[in-house]
Amino acid sequence: MIWFDLVYCAGCISPSLKRINVQENAHFECLSDTKVSWIFNGGPIMSYAITFGNLSSNLMVENSKPGHSGQYACIGTMNDGELQYFANAELQVWGNLAIYH
């Protein structure tokens, strides 16, 4: 796991690029001292595991499928709703799901 210093990198996502095989788990961490939300390819994320800690938000894509490949974004907003940052990460899922059945 790569850690960033919030003084220099508020809103960073670690890692910014993740390459995994089908049915593996992908983990992204967004460092923030603001309210955080996650989006996938410009839309809401419905069924992924998201946890919030002190100064971070974690996104877990479990049992990945090729359809999970794409752009994930961590969006930080202030209490008044003002956008503070928008950070991107990319997930690439490799393999054929059919071979796992």
C-alpha distances in whole Angstrom, upper triangle without the diagonal:
4,6,10,13,15,18,17,15,17,16,13,11,8,8,12,13,12,15,15,19,21,20,17,14,12,10,10,9,12,12,16,19,21,22,20,21,19,22,22,24,26,27,25,23,25,24,20,18,17,16,16,15,16,15,13,14,12,14,14,16,17,20,19,23,24,25,21,21,21,20,18,18,17,21,21,25,27,29,32,30,30,27,24,22,21,18,17,15,16,16,18,19,21,24,27,27,31,30,28,31
4,7,10,13,15,14,12,14,14,11,10,6,7,10,12,13,16,17,21,23,23,19,17,14,12,10,9,11,11,15,17,20,21,19,20,19,21,22,24,25,26,26,24,26,25,21,20,18,17,17,16,16,15,13,14,13,15,16,18,20,22,22,25,25,26,22,21,21,19,18,18,16,19,20,23,25,28,30,29,28,25,22,20,19,16,16,14,16,16,19,21,23,26,29,29,33,32,31,34
4,7,9,12,11,10,11,12,10,10,8,10,12,15,16,19,20,24,26,26,22,19,17,13,12,9,10,9,12,14,17,19,17,19,19,22,23,25,26,27,26,24,27,26,22,20,18,17,16,14,14,12,10,13,13,15,17,20,22,25,24,27,28,28,24,24,23,21,19,18,16,18,18,21,23,25,28,27,26,23,20,18,18,15,16,15,18,19,22,24,26,29,32,32,36,35,34,37
4,6,9,8,6,8,10,7,9,8,11,12,15,17,21,22,26,28,28,25,22,19,16,13,10,10,7,10,13,16,18,17,19,19,21,23,24,25,26,26,24,27,27,24,22,19,18,16,15,14,11,11,13,14,16,19,21,24,27,26,29,29,29,25,24,23,21,18,17,15,17,16,19,20,23,26,25,23,21,17,15,16,14,15,15,18,20,23,25,28,31,34,34,38,38,36,39
4,5,6,6,8,10,9,12,12,14,16,19,21,24,26,30,32,32,28,25,22,19,16,13,12,8,10,11,15,18,17,20,21,23,25,27,27,28,28,27,29,29,26,24,21,20,17,15,13,10,11,15,16,19,22,25,27,30,29,32,32,32,29,28,26,23,21,19,17,18,16,19,19,22,25,24,23,20,17,16,17,15,18,18,21,23,26,29,31,35,38,38,42,41,40,43
4,5,5,5,8,9,11,13,15,16,20,22,25,27,31,32,32,29,26,23,19,16,13,10,7,7,8,11,14,14,17,19,21,24,26,25,26,26,25,28,28,25,23,20,18,16,14,12,8,10,13,15,18,21,24,27,30,29,32,32,32,28,28,26,23,20,17,15,15,13,15,16,18,21,20,19,17,13,13,15,14,17,18,21,23,27,29,32,36,38,38,42,42,40,43
4,6,7,10,11,14,16,18,19,22,24,28,30,34,36,36,32,29,26,23,20,16,14,10,10,10,13,17,17,20,22,24,26,28,27,29,28,28,31,32,29,27,24,22,19,17,15,12,14,17,19,22,25,28,31,34,33,35,36,35,31,31,28,25,23,20,17,17,15,17,17,20,22,22,20,18,14,14,16,16,19,20,24,26,29,32,35,39,41,41,45,45,44,46
4,6,10,9,13,14,16,16,20,22,26,28,32,34,34,31,28,25,22,19,16,13,11,11,12,15,18,18,20,21,23,25,26,26,28,28,28,31,31,28,27,24,23,20,19,17,14,15,17,19,22,25,27,30,33,32,34,34,33,30,29,26,23,21,19,17,17,15,18,18,21,23,23,20,18,14,13,15,14,17,18,21,24,27,30,33,37,40,40,44,44,42,45
4,6,6,9,11,13,13,17,19,23,25,29,31,31,28,25,22,19,15,12,10,8,9,11,13,16,15,17,17,20,21,23,22,24,24,24,27,28,25,24,21,20,18,17,15,12,12,14,16,18,21,23,27,30,28,30,30,30,26,25,23,20,18,15,13,14,12,15,16,20,22,21,18,16,12,11,12,10,13,14,18,21,24,27,30,33,36,36,40,40,39,42
4,6,9,12,14,14,18,20,24,26,29,31,31,28,25,21,18,15,12,8,6,5,7,9,12,11,14,15,18,20,22,21,22,22,22,25,26,23,22,18,18,15,15,13,9,10,12,14,17,20,22,26,29,27,30,30,29,25,25,22,19,17,14,11,11,9,12,13,16,18,17,15,13,9,8,10,9,13,15,18,21,24,27,30,34,36,36,40,40,39,41
4,7,10,12,11,15,17,21,23,27,28,28,25,22,19,16,12,10,6,5,5,9,9,11,9,11,12,14,16,18,17,19,18,18,21,22,20,19,16,16,14,14,14,10,9,10,12,14,17,19,23,26,24,26,26,25,22,21,19,15,13,10,7,8,7,10,12,16,18,16,14,11,8,6,7,6,9,11,15,18,21,24,27,31,33,33,37,37,36,38
4,7,9,8,12,14,18,20,24,26,26,23,20,17,14,10,8,6,6,8,11,12,14,12,13,13,15,16,18,18,20,19,19,22,23,19,19,16,16,15,15,15,11,10,11,12,13,16,18,22,24,23,25,25,24,21,19,17,14,12,10,8,10,10,14,16,19,21,19,18,15,12,9,9,6,8,9,13,15,19,22,25,28,31,31,35,35,34,36
4,6,6,9,11,15,17,20,22,22,19,16,13,10,7,5,4,7,10,13,14,15,12,12,11,13,14,15,16,18,17,16,19,20,16,16,14,14,14,14,15,12,10,9,9,10,13,15,18,21,19,21,21,21,17,16,15,12,9,8,7,10,12,15,18,21,23,21,20,16,14,11,10,6,7,6,10,12,15,18,21,25,27,27,31,31,30,33
3,5,8,9,13,15,18,20,20,17,15,11,9,6,5,7,8,12,15,17,17,15,15,14,15,16,18,19,20,20,18,21,21,17,16,15,15,15,15,16,14,11,11,10,10,12,14,17,19,18,21,21,21,17,16,15,13,11,11,11,14,15,19,21,24,26,24,23,20,18,15,14,10,10,8,10,12,15,17,20,23,26,26,30,30,28,31
4,5,6,10,12,16,18,19,16,13,10,8,6,7,9,11,15,18,20,20,17,17,15,16,15,17,19,20,20,18,21,21,17,17,16,16,17,17,19,16,13,13,11,11,12,13,16,18,16,19,19,19,16,14,14,12,11,12,12,16,17,21,24,27,29,26,25,22,20,17,15,11,10,7,9,10,12,15,17,21,24,24,28,28,26,29
4,7,10,13,17,19,20,17,15,12,11,8,9,10,12,15,19,20,20,17,16,14,14,14,15,16,18,19,18,21,21,18,18,17,18,19,19,21,18,15,14,13,13,14,14,18,19,17,19,18,18,15,13,12,10,9,10,11,14,16,20,23,26,28,25,24,20,19,15,13,9,7,4,6,8,11,14,17,21,24,24,28,28,27,30
4,7,10,14,16,17,15,14,10,11,9,12,13,16,19,22,23,23,19,19,16,16,14,14,17,19,20,18,21,21,18,19,18,20,21,22,23,21,18,17,15,14,14,14,16,18,15,16,15,16,13,11,10,9,10,12,14,17,19,23,26,29,31,28,27,23,22,18,16,12,9,6,5,6,8,11,13,17,20,21,25,25,24,27
4,6,10,13,14,11,10,7,8,9,12,14,17,20,24,24,24,20,19,16,16,14,15,18,20,20,18,20,19,16,17,17,19,20,22,24,22,18,17,14,12,12,11,13,14,12,14,13,14,12,10,10,11,11,13,15,19,21,25,28,31,33,30,29,26,24,21,18,15,12,8,6,5,6,8,11,14,18,18,22,22,21,24
4,7,10,12,10,10,8,11,12,15,18,21,24,27,28,27,24,22,19,18,16,17,20,21,22,19,22,20,18,19,20,21,24,25,27,25,22,20,17,15,14,12,14,14,11,12,11,13,11,9,11,12,13,16,18,22,25,28,32,34,36,33,32,29,28,24,21,18,15,11,8,6,5,6,7,11,14,16,19,19,18,22
4,7,9,6,8,7,10,13,16,19,22,25,29,29,28,25,23,20,19,17,18,21,22,22,19,21,19,16,17,19,21,23,25,27,26,23,21,17,15,13,11,11,10,8,10,10,13,11,10,12,14,15,18,20,24,26,30,33,35,37,34,34,31,30,27,24,20,17,14,11,8,6,5,6,9,12,13,16,16,15,18
4,6,6,9,10,13,16,19,22,26,29,32,32,31,27,26,22,22,19,20,23,23,23,21,22,19,17,19,21,23,26,27,30,29,26,23,20,17,15,12,11,9,8,8,9,12,11,11,14,17,17,21,23,26,29,33,36,38,40,37,37,34,33,30,27,24,21,17,14,11,8,5,5,6,9,9,13,12,11,15
4,6,9,10,14,17,20,23,27,29,33,33,31,27,25,22,21,18,19,22,22,22,19,19,17,16,17,20,23,26,28,31,30,26,24,20,17,14,11,10,7,5,5,7,10,10,10,14,17,17,21,23,27,30,33,36,38,40,37,37,34,34,31,27,25,22,18,15,12,10,6,6,5,7,6,10,10,8,12
4,7,9,13,16,20,23,26,29,32,32,30,26,24,21,21,18,20,23,22,22,18,18,15,14,15,18,20,24,26,29,29,25,22,19,16,12,10,7,4,5,6,9,11,10,12,16,18,18,21,23,26,29,32,35,37,39,36,37,34,34,31,28,25,22,19,17,13,12,9,10,9,10,8,11,11,8,11
4,7,10,13,17,20,23,26,29,30,28,25,23,20,20,18,20,23,23,22,18,19,16,14,14,17,19,22,23,26,26,23,20,16,14,11,8,7,5,6,9,11,13,11,12,15,17,17,20,21,25,27,31,34,35,38,35,35,32,32,29,26,23,21,17,15,12,11,9,10,11,12,11,14,14,11,14
4,7,10,13,17,20,23,26,26,25,21,20,17,18,16,18,21,21,19,16,16,14,11,11,13,15,18,20,23,23,19,16,13,10,7,6,5,5,6,10,12,14,11,12,15,16,15,17,18,22,24,27,30,32,34,32,32,29,29,26,23,21,18,15,14,11,12,10,12,14,15,14,17,17,15,17
4,7,10,13,17,20,23,23,22,19,17,14,15,14,16,19,19,18,14,16,14,10,11,12,14,16,18,21,20,16,14,10,8,6,5,7,8,7,11,12,13,10,10,12,13,11,14,15,19,21,24,27,29,32,29,29,26,25,22,20,17,15,11,11,8,10,9,12,15,17,16,20,20,18,20
4,7,10,13,16,19,20,19,16,15,13,14,14,17,19,19,17,14,16,14,10,10,10,11,13,14,17,16,13,11,7,6,5,6,9,11,11,14,16,16,12,13,14,13,11,13,13,16,18,22,24,26,29,26,27,24,23,20,18,15,14,11,11,10,12,13,16,18,20,20,23,23,21,24
4,7,10,13,16,17,16,13,13,10,12,12,15,17,17,16,14,16,15,11,11,10,11,12,13,15,14,10,8,6,5,7,9,12,14,13,16,17,17,13,13,13,12,9,10,9,13,15,18,21,23,26,23,23,20,19,16,14,11,10,8,10,9,13,14,17,20,23,22,26,26,24,27
4,6,10,13,14,14,11,12,11,13,14,17,18,19,17,15,18,17,13,12,10,10,10,10,12,10,7,6,4,6,9,12,14,18,17,20,21,20,17,17,16,14,11,11,9,12,13,16,19,21,24,22,22,19,17,15,14,11,11,10,12,13,16,18,21,24,27,26,30,30,28,30
4,6,10,11,11,8,10,9,12,14,17,17,18,16,15,18,18,15,14,11,11,10,10,11,9,6,5,6,8,12,14,17,21,20,22,23,22,18,18,17,14,11,9,6,9,9,13,15,18,20,18,18,15,13,11,10,8,10,10,13,14,18,20,24,27,29,28,32,33,31,33
4,7,9,11,9,12,12,15,18,20,20,21,19,18,21,21,18,17,13,12,10,10,9,6,4,7,9,12,15,18,21,24,23,26,26,26,22,22,20,17,14,12,9,11,9,13,14,17,20,18,18,15,13,11,12,10,12,13,16,18,22,24,27,30,33,32,36,36,34,37
4,5,8,7,11,12,16,18,21,20,21,19,19,21,22,19,18,14,13,10,10,9,5,5,7,11,13,17,20,23,26,25,28,29,27,24,24,22,19,16,13,9,9,7,10,11,13,16,15,14,12,10,9,11,11,14,15,19,21,24,26,30,33,35,34,38,39,37,39
4,7,9,12,15,18,21,24,23,23,21,21,23,24,22,20,16,14,11,10,8,5,7,10,13,16,20,23,26,29,29,31,32,31,27,27,26,22,19,16,12,12,8,10,9,11,14,14,14,13,10,11,13,14,17,19,22,24,28,30,33,37,39,38,41,42,40,42
4,6,10,13,16,20,22,20,20,19,19,21,22,20,19,15,14,11,11,10,8,9,10,14,16,20,22,25,29,28,31,31,29,26,27,25,21,18,15,11,9,6,6,6,8,11,10,11,10,8,10,12,13,16,19,22,24,28,30,33,36,38,37,41,42,40,42
4,7,11,14,17,20,18,18,16,16,18,19,18,17,13,12,10,11,11,9,10,9,13,14,18,20,23,27,26,28,29,27,24,25,23,20,17,14,10,8,6,5,6,7,10,9,10,10,10,11,12,14,16,18,21,23,27,28,32,35,36,35,39,40,38,40
4,7,10,14,17,15,15,13,13,15,16,15,14,10,10,9,11,12,10,8,7,10,11,15,17,20,24,23,25,26,24,20,21,19,16,13,10,7,5,5,7,9,11,13,11,12,10,10,10,10,11,13,15,18,19,23,25,28,31,33,32,35,36,34,36
4,7,11,13,12,11,9,9,12,13,12,12,9,11,10,13,15,13,11,8,10,10,13,15,18,22,20,22,23,20,18,19,17,14,11,8,6,5,7,8,12,13,15,12,13,11,12,11,10,11,12,14,16,17,21,22,26,29,30,29,32,34,32,34
4,7,10,10,9,7,7,10,12,10,11,9,11,12,15,17,15,12,9,9,8,11,12,15,19,17,19,19,17,14,15,13,11,7,6,5,6,9,11,15,17,18,15,16,13,14,12,10,10,10,11,13,14,17,19,22,25,26,25,29,30,29,30
4,7,6,5,5,5,9,11,11,13,11,14,15,18,20,19,16,13,13,10,13,12,16,18,16,17,17,14,12,13,11,8,6,5,7,8,11,13,17,19,20,16,17,14,15,13,10,10,9,10,12,13,16,17,21,24,25,24,27,29,28,29
4,5,5,6,6,9,11,10,13,13,16,18,21,23,21,18,15,14,11,12,11,15,16,14,14,14,11,9,9,7,6,5,7,9,11,15,17,21,23,24,20,20,17,18,16,12,12,10,10,10,10,13,14,18,20,21,21,24,26,25,26
4,6,8,9,12,14,14,17,17,20,21,24,26,24,21,18,17,15,16,14,17,19,16,15,14,11,10,9,6,5,6,8,11,13,17,19,23,25,25,22,21,18,19,17,13,13,10,10,10,11,13,15,18,20,21,21,24,26,26,27
4,7,9,13,15,15,18,17,20,21,24,26,24,21,18,18,16,18,17,20,22,19,18,17,14,13,13,10,8,8,8,11,11,15,16,20,22,22,18,18,15,17,15,11,12,11,12,12,14,16,18,22,24,25,25,28,30,29,31
4,7,9,13,13,16,15,19,20,23,25,24,21,18,18,15,17,15,19,20,18,18,17,14,13,14,11,10,9,10,12,12,15,17,20,22,22,18,19,17,19,17,14,14,13,14,15,15,18,19,22,24,25,24,27,29,28,29
4,6,10,10,13,12,16,17,21,23,22,19,16,15,13,15,14,17,19,17,18,18,15,13,15,13,12,10,10,11,12,15,16,19,20,21,17,19,17,18,17,14,15,14,15,16,16,19,19,23,25,25,24,27,29,28,29
4,6,7,10,10,13,15,19,22,21,18,14,13,10,11,10,13,15,14,15,16,13,11,13,12,11,9,10,11,12,15,17,20,21,23,19,21,19,20,18,15,15,14,14,14,14,17,17,21,23,23,21,24,27,25,26
4,6,9,10,14,16,20,23,23,20,16,15,12,12,11,13,15,14,15,17,14,12,15,15,15,13,14,15,16,18,20,23,23,24,21,23,21,23,22,19,19,18,18,18,17,19,19,22,23,23,21,24,26,24,25
4,7,9,12,16,19,22,23,19,16,14,11,10,9,10,12,12,13,16,13,11,15,16,16,14,15,16,18,20,22,25,25,27,24,26,24,25,23,21,20,19,18,18,16,18,17,21,22,22,19,22,24,21,22
4,6,10,13,16,20,20,16,13,10,7,6,6,7,10,10,13,15,13,10,13,14,14,12,13,14,16,18,20,23,24,26,24,25,23,23,22,19,18,17,15,15,14,16,15,19,20,21,19,22,23,21,22
4,7,10,13,17,17,14,11,8,6,5,7,8,11,12,15,18,16,13,16,17,17,14,15,14,16,18,20,23,23,26,24,25,23,23,22,20,19,18,16,17,15,18,17,21,22,23,21,24,25,22,24
4,7,10,14,14,11,7,6,5,6,9,11,15,15,18,20,18,15,17,17,16,13,13,11,13,15,17,19,20,23,20,22,20,20,19,17,16,16,15,17,16,19,19,23,25,26,24,27,28,26,27
4,7,10,11,9,6,5,7,8,12,13,17,18,21,23,22,19,21,20,19,15,15,13,15,15,17,19,19,22,21,22,21,20,19,18,17,18,17,19,19,22,22,25,28,29,27,30,31,28,30
4,7,8,6,4,6,9,12,15,17,21,21,24,26,25,21,23,22,20,17,15,12,13,13,14,16,16,20,18,20,19,18,17,17,17,18,18,20,20,24,25,28,30,32,30,34,35,32,33
4,6,5,6,8,11,14,17,19,23,23,27,29,28,24,25,25,23,19,18,14,16,14,16,17,17,21,20,21,20,19,18,19,18,20,19,22,22,26,27,30,32,34,33,36,37,34,36
4,6,8,11,14,17,21,23,26,27,30,32,31,27,28,27,25,21,19,16,16,14,16,16,16,20,20,21,20,18,18,19,18,21,21,24,25,28,29,33,35,37,36,40,40,37,39
4,7,10,14,17,20,23,27,26,29,31,30,26,26,25,22,19,17,13,14,11,13,14,15,18,18,18,17,14,14,16,15,18,18,22,23,26,28,31,34,37,35,39,40,37,39
4,7,10,13,17,19,23,22,26,27,26,22,23,22,19,16,14,11,12,11,13,15,16,19,18,19,17,15,14,14,13,15,15,18,19,23,24,28,31,33,32,35,36,33,36
4,7,10,13,16,20,19,22,24,23,19,20,19,17,13,12,9,10,10,13,15,16,19,18,18,16,15,14,14,12,14,14,16,17,21,22,25,28,30,29,32,33,31,33
4,7,10,13,16,16,19,21,20,16,17,17,15,12,12,10,12,13,16,18,20,23,21,22,19,18,16,15,13,14,13,15,15,18,19,22,25,27,25,29,29,27,29
4,7,10,13,13,16,17,16,13,14,14,13,9,10,9,12,14,17,20,21,24,22,22,20,19,17,15,13,13,11,13,12,15,16,19,22,23,22,26,26,24,26
4,6,10,10,13,15,15,11,13,14,14,11,13,13,16,18,21,24,25,28,25,26,23,23,21,19,16,15,13,13,11,14,14,17,19,21,19,22,23,21,23
4,7,6,9,12,11,8,10,12,13,11,13,14,17,20,23,26,27,30,27,28,25,25,22,20,17,15,13,12,10,12,11,14,16,17,15,19,20,17,19
4,5,9,12,12,10,12,15,16,14,17,18,21,23,26,29,30,33,30,31,28,28,26,23,21,19,16,15,12,14,12,14,15,16,14,17,18,15,17
4,7,10,11,10,12,15,17,17,20,21,24,27,30,33,34,36,33,34,32,32,29,26,24,21,18,17,13,13,10,12,12,13,10,13,14,11,13
4,7,8,6,8,12,14,14,17,19,22,25,28,32,33,35,32,33,30,30,27,24,21,19,16,13,10,10,7,9,10,11,9,13,14,12,14
4,5,5,8,11,14,15,18,21,24,27,30,33,35,37,33,34,31,31,28,25,23,20,17,14,11,10,7,8,9,8,7,10,12,11,13
4,5,6,9,13,14,18,21,24,27,30,34,36,37,34,34,31,31,28,24,22,19,16,13,10,8,5,7,7,8,8,11,13,13,15
4,5,8,11,13,16,19,22,25,28,31,33,34,31,31,28,29,26,23,21,18,15,13,10,9,8,10,11,11,10,13,16,15,17
4,6,9,10,13,16,19,22,25,29,30,32,28,29,26,26,23,20,18,15,12,10,7,8,7,10,12,13,12,16,17,16,18
4,7,9,13,16,19,22,25,29,31,32,29,29,26,26,23,19,17,13,11,7,5,5,5,9,11,13,13,17,18,18,20
4,7,10,14,16,20,23,26,29,30,26,26,22,23,19,16,14,10,8,6,5,7,9,12,15,16,17,20,22,22,24
4,7,10,13,16,19,23,26,26,23,22,19,19,16,12,10,7,6,5,7,9,12,15,18,20,20,24,25,25,27
4,7,10,13,16,20,22,24,20,20,17,17,14,10,8,6,5,6,7,11,13,17,20,22,21,25,26,25,27
4,6,10,13,16,19,20,17,17,13,13,10,7,5,4,6,9,11,14,17,20,24,25,25,29,30,29,31
4,7,10,13,16,18,15,14,11,11,8,6,5,7,8,11,13,17,19,23,26,28,27,31,32,31,33
4,7,10,13,14,11,11,8,8,6,5,7,9,12,15,17,21,23,27,30,31,31,34,36,34,36
4,7,10,12,9,9,6,5,5,7,9,12,14,18,20,24,26,30,33,35,34,37,39,37,39
4,7,8,6,5,5,5,7,9,12,15,18,21,23,27,29,33,36,38,37,40,42,40,42
4,5,5,5,7,7,10,12,15,18,21,25,27,31,33,36,40,41,40,44,45,43,45
4,5,7,10,10,13,16,18,22,24,27,29,33,35,39,42,43,42,45,47,45,46
4,6,9,11,14,16,20,23,26,29,31,35,37,40,43,45,43,47,49,47,48
4,6,9,12,13,17,20,23,26,28,31,33,37,40,41,40,43,45,44,45
4,6,9,12,15,18,22,25,27,31,33,37,40,42,41,44,46,44,46
4,6,8,12,15,18,21,24,27,30,33,37,38,38,41,43,41,43
4,7,10,14,17,21,23,27,30,33,37,38,38,42,43,42,44
4,6,10,13,17,20,23,26,30,33,35,35,39,40,39,41
4,7,10,14,17,20,23,26,30,32,32,35,37,35,38
4,7,11,14,17,20,23,27,29,29,33,34,33,35
4,7,10,13,17,20,23,26,26,30,31,30,32
4,7,10,13,16,20,23,23,27,27,27,29
4,7,10,13,17,19,20,23,24,24,26
4,6,10,13,16,16,20,21,20,23
4,6,10,13,14,17,18,18,21
4,7,9,10,14,14,14,17
4,7,9,12,12,13,16
4,6,9,8,10,13
4,5,6,8,10
4,6,6,7
4,5,6
4,6
4
